[in-house]
Amino acid sequence: MDVYPTVLRIAGAQTLPGHAMGEPLQPIFKNPKTTIREVIFSECAGVGAVQGQGHRMARSDRYKYVLSDTDEAYLFDLNKDPAEITNRINDKTLKKVRDRLRQELLSWMKQIGDRTPN
């Protein structure tokens, strides 16, 4: 998503308004500790899908929220559980984190024209 605007910026061109969602990555080239966005998104279908299910993901610096094609949700604390073994989706102490990442993911899915859960 960020490659297109990055290449255009390097070439001295600009994206057309409303044509690309990504952000140019040049600030990271200059300072690797630069933050472009607080949450990143991805989707996976087919090869690499979890247990044959496609999924979408919102990831912050510490947490990953995953929503499968069957609307099953997962929340992982990547600092405490980097192997993503323990699903913390029902952990009441992480409700604010879960709700924020879920809302961010659903907003992104709507923005890209993806189906959203019922």
PyMOL commands that set and color helices and strands:
alter all, ss='L'
color gray80, all
select helices_A, chain A and resi 3-10+26-30+92-111
alter helices_A, ss='H'
color red, helices_A
select strands_A, chain A and resi 40-44+55-59+63-68+73-77
alter strands_A, ss='S'
color yellow, strands_A
deselect
rebuild
show_as cartoon
